[in-house]
Each structure stands twice: as C-alpha cells, then as structure tokens.
Amino acid sequence: MSIAEKFIILPYKKNRGNLVPGEMRQASNGQSAEKIAASMAVRFVGVAAYAVMVDDETGDMTSPRLLARYGEIAELNAA
C-alpha cells in the first residue's frame, strides 16, 4: 500500500439552495493549492484547499487537513 500526500482544491456552488461541490482540482504543493483557491474564490460561493493522504492503489482519500477556506464550504467527508 503506497500512501502519498496530495493537495486538492474543491469549489462549491449553490444548487436549489443546497451547497454542492464542483469539480475537484489538484495542485503540486500546499502553497499552490492556496493560490489556486484564492483565485477561484471570486467565481464560487465557496472554495477550500486541502492536503489529503491518498492511497495510490485504491484512490481512497483520508486525513483531510484544511489549508485555506473562502466563503461557504461543506465538510469534506460529506462531499
């Protein structure tokens, strides 16, 4: 089992009054993830940048750590 830290950006939008996640993006490092999230924040109701542990064999993500938050976001596990 190979586990690596990955950096993701998750935008959120409203759909019929509910907060829903948009398309997840990946960044090369934490600083890049924070910059991407900041630039996306003007186009979405909320954006979050996370560091997560990913099992390269299964693709399972665990141990999310919030790096940056803009606007309204949901719990990562709920998305």
C-alpha positions in Angstrom: 0.0 0.0 0.0 1.5 3.3 -1.2 0.2 6.4 0.5 1.1 10.0 -0.6 0.1 13.5 0.4 -1.8 15.3 -2.3 -3.2 18.8 -2.5 -6.7 19.4 -3.8 -8.9 22.4 -4.3 -12.7 21.9 -4.0 -15.1 24.7 -5.2 -18.7 24.9 -4.0 -21.8 26.3 -5.6 -25.5 26.5 -4.7 -28.0 24.3 -6.5 -31.6 24.8 -5.5 -30.5 26.3 -2.2 -28.1 23.4 -1.4 -24.4 23.7 -1.2 -22.8 21.2 -3.7 -19.2 20.5 -4.6 -17.9 21.3 -8.0 -15.0 19.7 -9.9 -12.0 18.9 -7.8 -8.6 20.2 -8.9 -5.2 19.0 -7.9 -2.2 21.2 -7.1 1.5 20.4 -6.9 2.0 21.7 -3.3 0.2 23.4 -0.5 1.2 26.9 -1.4 0.0 26.4 -5.0 -3.3 25.0 -3.7 -3.9 28.1 -1.5 -3.2 30.4 -4.5 -5.5 28.5 -6.8 -8.3 28.5 -4.2 -7.9 32.3 -3.7 -8.1 32.9 -7.5 -11.2 30.7 -7.8 -13.0 32.3 -4.8 -14.5 35.1 -6.9 -16.3 32.6 -9.1 -17.8 30.3 -6.5 -19.9 30.6 -3.3 -17.0 28.8 -1.5 -13.6 27.3 -2.2 -11.4 25.1 0.0 -7.9 23.9 -0.3 -6.9 20.6 1.4 -4.0 18.4 2.0 -5.1 14.8 2.0 -3.5 11.4 2.2 -4.2 9.3 -0.9 -3.7 5.5 -1.3 -2.2 5.3 -4.8 -3.6 1.8 -5.3 -7.2 2.4 -4.4 -7.5 6.2 -4.7 -9.0 6.4 -1.2 -8.5 9.8 0.4 -8.1 10.1 4.2 -6.9 12.6 6.8 -8.1 15.9 5.2 -6.3 19.0 6.5 -7.8 22.3 5.6 -5.2 24.7 4.2 -7.4 27.6 3.1 -11.1 28.4 3.1 -13.0 31.1 1.2 -16.7 31.6 1.6 -19.2 28.8 2.4 -17.9 25.2 2.3 -19.1 21.8 3.5 -17.3 19.1 5.4 -15.0 17.3 3.1 -16.2 13.9 4.3 -19.8 14.9 3.5 -18.9 15.8 -0.1 
